[in-house]
Amino acid sequence: MSDPIDRAGLPPRFWENKPIHQLTRKEWEALCDGCGKCCLNKLEDEDSGEVALTRVACRLLDDDTCRCAHYDTRHQFVPDCIVLKPSNIEEHLYWIPQTCAYRLVYERKPLFDWHPLISGTAETVHDAGLSMRGQTVSEFDVADEDWEDHIIEEPT
């Protein structure tokens, strides 16, 4: 499968040499590893604030590619889809998966060997078993009140 993210021509290991708020849009987008976890519906405990992942995916997630099927126009379909940016990452950190490159770069931690920027291929996230490929159910198929039945442990 081809990777929809253009990583060609990016400076080597740019994420280690630039503050997160100075990344270009292309660099920012290249950090996405294609795991699909950000497109999973999450449940937040009102008392503790703890966030649980569910295998219930946004209606726009392509389960084969683990990418948004309508990324550029997603807000037409899902108005409350969060646009993660360097300027708002801190406020959204509580729900960002532990293995996410956006979180890792923000926390000044190294990317994993399976990340496409390290491995050179988008398939390594899937090969490592860290993506949601083939593991989701559509939000159209599960009633909101049944999401708890689909809570999963975050692949790490």
Phi and psi restraints in degrees (value plus and minus 20) as a CYANA .aco file:
   2 SER   PHI    -103.4   -63.4
   2 SER   PSI     133.7   173.7
   3 ASP   PHI    -111.5   -71.5
   3 ASP   PSI     103.3   143.3
   4 PRO   PHI     -93.2   -53.2
   4 PRO   PSI     -28.7    11.3
   5 ILE   PHI    -113.3   -73.3
   5 ILE   PSI     107.6   147.6
   6 ASP   PHI    -104.4   -64.4
   6 ASP   PSI      88.9   128.9
   7 ARG   PHI    -126.0   -86.0
   7 ARG   PSI     -16.3    23.7
   8 ALA   PHI     -87.1   -47.1
   8 ALA   PSI     119.8   159.8
   9 GLY   PHI      58.3    98.3
   9 GLY   PSI     -16.3    23.7
  10 LEU   PHI     -97.0   -57.0
  10 LEU   PSI     124.8   164.8
  11 PRO   PHI     -80.9   -40.9
  11 PRO   PSI     121.0   161.0
  12 PRO   PHI     -77.7   -37.7
  12 PRO   PSI     113.3   153.3
  13 ARG   PHI      29.2    69.2
  13 ARG   PSI      18.5    58.5
  14 PHE   PHI     -74.4   -34.4
  14 PHE   PSI     -55.1   -15.1
  15 TRP   PHI     -85.4   -45.4
  15 TRP   PSI     -39.1     0.9
  16 GLU   PHI    -109.2   -69.2
  16 GLU   PSI     -37.9     2.1
  17 ASN   PHI    -130.2   -90.2
  17 ASN   PSI     -21.9    18.1
  18 LYS   PHI    -151.1  -111.1
  18 LYS   PSI     119.7   159.7
  19 PRO   PHI     -83.2   -43.2
  19 PRO   PSI     127.6   167.6
  20 ILE   PHI     -76.5   -36.5
  20 ILE   PSI     -55.0   -15.0
  21 HIS   PHI     -95.2   -55.2
  21 HIS   PSI     -26.7    13.3
  22 GLN   PHI    -123.6   -83.6
  22 GLN   PSI     -17.2    22.8
  23 LEU   PHI     -87.6   -47.6
  23 LEU   PSI     121.9   161.9
  24 THR   PHI     -93.5   -53.5
  24 THR   PSI     147.4   187.4
  25 ARG   PHI     -80.3   -40.3
  25 ARG   PSI     -61.0   -21.0
  26 LYS   PHI     -83.4   -43.4
  26 LYS   PSI     -62.2   -22.2
  27 GLU   PHI     -84.2   -44.2
  27 GLU   PSI     -64.1   -24.1
  28 TRP   PHI     -79.2   -39.2
  28 TRP   PSI     -69.3   -29.3
  29 GLU   PHI     -83.3   -43.3
  29 GLU   PSI     -54.0   -14.0
  30 ALA   PHI     -87.2   -47.2
  30 ALA   PSI     -39.9     0.1
  31 LEU   PHI     -89.1   -49.1
  31 LEU   PSI     -43.3    -3.3
  32 CYS   PHI     -82.5   -42.5
  32 CYS   PSI     106.2   146.2
  33 ASP   PHI    -110.1   -70.1
  33 ASP   PSI     -28.9    11.1
  34 GLY   PHI      59.4    99.4
  34 GLY   PSI       8.1    48.1
  35 CYS   PHI     -97.8   -57.8
  35 CYS   PSI     -47.6    -7.6
  36 GLY   PHI      65.9   105.9
  36 GLY   PSI     -22.4    17.6
  37 LYS   PHI     -86.7   -46.7
  37 LYS   PSI     -49.9    -9.9
  38 CYS   PHI     -89.4   -49.4
  38 CYS   PSI     -39.6     0.4
  39 CYS   PHI    -113.3   -73.3
  39 CYS   PSI     -13.9    26.1
  40 LEU   PHI    -103.3   -63.3
  40 LEU   PSI     122.9   162.9
  41 ASN   PHI     -93.3   -53.3
  41 ASN   PSI     120.1   160.1
  42 LYS   PHI    -139.1   -99.1
  42 LYS   PSI     133.9   173.9
  43 LEU   PHI    -136.8   -96.8
  43 LEU   PSI     113.0   153.0
  44 GLU   PHI    -133.0   -93.0
  44 GLU   PSI     107.1   147.1
  45 ASP   PHI     -90.5   -50.5
  45 ASP   PSI     102.2   142.2
  46 GLU   PHI     -83.3   -43.3
  46 GLU   PSI     -51.4   -11.4
  47 ASP   PHI    -102.3   -62.3
  47 ASP   PSI     -69.1   -29.1
  48 SER   PHI    -112.2   -72.2
  48 SER   PSI     -41.5    -1.5
  49 GLY   PHI      60.5   100.5
  49 GLY   PSI     -21.0    19.0
  50 GLU   PHI     -84.9   -44.9
  50 GLU   PSI     118.9   158.9
  51 VAL   PHI    -129.5   -89.5
  51 VAL   PSI     110.5   150.5
  52 ALA   PHI    -133.4   -93.4
  52 ALA   PSI     116.5   156.5
  53 LEU   PHI    -100.5   -60.5
  53 LEU   PSI     125.5   165.5
  54 THR   PHI    -139.6   -99.6
  54 THR   PSI     141.4   181.4
  55 ARG   PHI    -103.7   -63.7
  55 ARG   PSI     -14.0    26.0
  56 VAL   PHI    -100.8   -60.8
  56 VAL   PSI      92.3   132.3
  57 ALA   PHI    -116.5   -76.5
  57 ALA   PSI     131.9   171.9
  58 CYS   PHI     -72.8   -32.8
  58 CYS   PSI     125.3   165.3
  59 ARG   PHI     -78.3   -38.3
  59 ARG   PSI     -39.9     0.1
  60 LEU   PHI    -114.4   -74.4
  60 LEU   PSI     -26.0    14.0
  61 LEU   PHI     -92.6   -52.6
  61 LEU   PSI     107.2   147.2
  62 ASP   PHI    -105.8   -65.8
  62 ASP   PSI      91.9   131.9
  63 ASP   PHI     -84.3   -44.3
  63 ASP   PSI     -44.2    -4.2
  64 ASP   PHI     -99.6   -59.6
  64 ASP   PSI     -60.9   -20.9
  65 THR   PHI    -116.7   -76.7
  65 THR   PSI     -35.8     4.2
  66 CYS   PHI      40.2    80.2
  66 CYS   PSI      14.0    54.0
  67 ARG   PHI    -146.6  -106.6
  67 ARG   PSI     137.2   177.2
  68 CYS   PHI     -89.1   -49.1
  68 CYS   PSI     107.7   147.7
  69 ALA   PHI     -90.7   -50.7
  69 ALA   PSI     -38.8     1.2
  70 HIS   PHI    -156.0  -116.0
  70 HIS   PSI      30.1    70.1
  71 TYR   PHI     -71.4   -31.4
  71 TYR   PSI     -70.8   -30.8
  72 ASP   PHI     -88.8   -48.8
  72 ASP   PSI     -44.7    -4.7
  73 THR   PHI    -138.8   -98.8
  73 THR   PSI       0.3    40.3
  74 ARG   PHI     -78.9   -38.9
  74 ARG   PSI     -50.9   -10.9
  75 HIS   PHI     -90.8   -50.8
  75 HIS   PSI     -36.7     3.3
  76 GLN   PHI     -89.6   -49.6
  76 GLN   PSI     -49.1    -9.1
  77 PHE   PHI    -121.1   -81.1
  77 PHE   PSI     -55.9   -15.9
  78 VAL   PHI    -151.2  -111.2
  78 VAL   PSI      62.9   102.9
  79 PRO   PHI     -77.2   -37.2
  79 PRO   PSI     -49.2    -9.2
  80 ASP   PHI    -114.7   -74.7
  80 ASP   PSI      -6.5    33.5
  81 CYS   PHI     -81.5   -41.5
  81 CYS   PSI     109.9   149.9
  82 ILE   PHI    -101.0   -61.0
  82 ILE   PSI     109.7   149.7
  83 VAL   PHI    -113.9   -73.9
  83 VAL   PSI      84.3   124.3
  84 LEU   PHI     -97.3   -57.3
  84 LEU   PSI     109.0   149.0
  85 LYS   PHI    -158.4  -118.4
  85 LYS   PSI     141.4   181.4
  86 PRO   PHI     -74.6   -34.6
  86 PRO   PSI     -52.5   -12.5
  87 SER   PHI     -96.7   -56.7
  87 SER   PSI     -35.8     4.2
  88 ASN   PHI    -144.8  -104.8
  88 ASN   PSI     -13.1    26.9
  89 ILE   PHI     -79.8   -39.8
  89 ILE   PSI     -58.3   -18.3
  90 GLU   PHI     -81.8   -41.8
  90 GLU   PSI     -60.1   -20.1
  91 GLU   PHI     -91.5   -51.5
  91 GLU   PSI     -40.0     0.0
  92 HIS   PHI    -126.0   -86.0
  92 HIS   PSI     -17.8    22.2
  93 LEU   PHI     -76.9   -36.9
  93 LEU   PSI     -50.6   -10.6
  94 TYR   PHI     -81.5   -41.5
  94 TYR   PSI     -45.0    -5.0
  95 TRP   PHI    -130.0   -90.0
  95 TRP   PSI     -24.6    15.4
  96 ILE   PHI     -94.8   -54.8
  96 ILE   PSI     109.4   149.4
  97 PRO   PHI     -76.4   -36.4
  97 PRO   PSI     129.5   169.5
  98 GLN   PHI     -80.7   -40.7
  98 GLN   PSI     -49.9    -9.9
  99 THR   PHI    -110.6   -70.6
  99 THR   PSI     -22.0    18.0
 100 CYS   PHI     -87.5   -47.5
 100 CYS   PSI     112.6   152.6
 101 ALA   PHI     -82.2   -42.2
 101 ALA   PSI     -52.3   -12.3
 102 TYR   PHI     -81.9   -41.9
 102 TYR   PSI     -64.3   -24.3
 103 ARG   PHI     -84.9   -44.9
 103 ARG   PSI     -67.7   -27.7
 104 LEU   PHI     -79.7   -39.7
 104 LEU   PSI     -65.2   -25.2
 105 VAL   PHI     -86.5   -46.5
 105 VAL   PSI     -62.1   -22.1
 106 TYR   PHI     -79.0   -39.0
 106 TYR   PSI     -60.8   -20.8
 107 GLU   PHI    -105.8   -65.8
 107 GLU   PSI     -14.8    25.2
 108 ARG   PHI      38.0    78.0
 108 ARG   PSI      22.2    62.2
 109 LYS   PHI    -128.3   -88.3
 109 LYS   PSI     135.6   175.6
 110 PRO   PHI     -93.0   -53.0
 110 PRO   PSI     132.7   172.7
 111 LEU   PHI     -94.6   -54.6
 111 LEU   PSI     133.4   173.4
 112 PHE   PHI     -95.5   -55.5
 112 PHE   PSI     135.7   175.7
 113 ASP   PHI     -78.7   -38.7
 113 ASP   PSI     -47.5    -7.5
 114 TRP   PHI    -101.1   -61.1
 114 TRP   PSI     -27.1    12.9
 115 HIS   PHI     -86.3   -46.3
 115 HIS   PSI     117.6   157.6
 116 PRO   PHI     -75.0   -35.0
 116 PRO   PSI     -50.6   -10.6
 117 LEU   PHI     -90.0   -50.0
 117 LEU   PSI     -42.0    -2.0
 118 ILE   PHI    -114.9   -74.9
 118 ILE   PSI     -67.3   -27.3
 119 SER   PHI     -99.1   -59.1
 119 SER   PSI     -46.1    -6.1
 120 GLY   PHI      67.8   107.8
 120 GLY   PSI     -19.1    20.9
 121 THR   PHI    -162.6  -122.6
 121 THR   PSI     123.9   163.9
 122 ALA   PHI     -93.6   -53.6
 122 ALA   PSI     -34.9     5.1
 123 GLU   PHI     -96.2   -56.2
 123 GLU   PSI     -39.8     0.2
 124 THR   PHI     -84.9   -44.9
 124 THR   PSI     -50.5   -10.5
 125 VAL   PHI     -84.6   -44.6
 125 VAL   PSI     -56.0   -16.0
 126 HIS   PHI     -95.7   -55.7
 126 HIS   PSI     -63.7   -23.7
 127 ASP   PHI     -80.1   -40.1
 127 ASP   PSI     -53.4   -13.4
 128 ALA   PHI     -97.7   -57.7
 128 ALA   PSI     -26.0    14.0
 129 GLY   PHI      56.1    96.1
 129 GLY   PSI       1.7    41.7
 130 LEU   PHI    -122.5   -82.5
 130 LEU   PSI     -21.7    18.3
 131 SER   PHI    -119.6   -79.6
 131 SER   PSI     153.3   193.3
 132 MET   PHI    -117.1   -77.1
 132 MET   PSI      -7.5    32.5
 133 ARG   PHI     -73.6   -33.6
 133 ARG   PSI     104.0   144.0
 134 GLY   PHI      52.0    92.0
 134 GLY   PSI      -8.2    31.8
 135 GLN   PHI    -139.3   -99.3
 135 GLN   PSI     -15.3    24.7
 136 THR   PHI    -124.8   -84.8
 136 THR   PSI     142.3   182.3
 137 VAL   PHI    -143.1  -103.1
 137 VAL   PSI     128.2   168.2
 138 SER   PHI     -94.8   -54.8
 138 SER   PSI     125.0   165.0
 139 GLU   PHI     -82.7   -42.7
 139 GLU   PSI     -37.8     2.2
 140 PHE   PHI     -92.2   -52.2
 140 PHE   PSI     -42.1    -2.1
 141 ASP   PHI    -116.8   -76.8
 141 ASP   PSI     -25.6    14.4
 142 VAL   PHI    -151.5  -111.5
 142 VAL   PSI     105.5   145.5
 143 ALA   PHI     -87.0   -47.0
 143 ALA   PSI     125.2   165.2
 144 ASP   PHI     -70.9   -30.9
 144 ASP   PSI     -61.0   -21.0
 145 GLU   PHI     -90.2   -50.2
 145 GLU   PSI     -30.2     9.8
 146 ASP   PHI    -122.1   -82.1
 146 ASP   PSI     -17.2    22.8
 147 TRP   PHI     -79.0   -39.0
 147 TRP   PSI     -54.1   -14.1
 148 GLU   PHI     -77.1   -37.1
 148 GLU   PSI     -48.8    -8.8
 149 ASP   PHI     -90.4   -50.4
 149 ASP   PSI     -29.3    10.7
 150 HIS   PHI    -136.9   -96.9
 150 HIS   PSI      -3.0    37.0
 151 ILE   PHI     -85.1   -45.1
 151 ILE   PSI     117.5   157.5
 152 ILE   PHI    -148.5  -108.5
 152 ILE   PSI     139.5   179.5
 153 GLU   PHI     -99.7   -59.7
 153 GLU   PSI     121.6   161.6
 154 GLU   PHI     -87.4   -47.4
 154 GLU   PSI     106.7   146.7
 155 PRO   PHI     -82.5   -42.5
 155 PRO   PSI     108.4   148.4
